[in-house]
């Protein structure tokens, strides 16, 4: 999907607490992702963002509760 085309000026970005939304005039919401980033503690590298990072957090939380 191409977000920015020549002459396209009507974009809305909502950096919400739980979700990030991107809307385009005439198209509505084109991106809705959780505001989550998974970072490797050792290297500081970004491992995942959005839904993938939220799933990693969910799995990690379950594993820690089982211990």
Order of alpha helices (4+ residues) and beta strands (2+ residues): beta-beta-beta-beta-beta-alpha
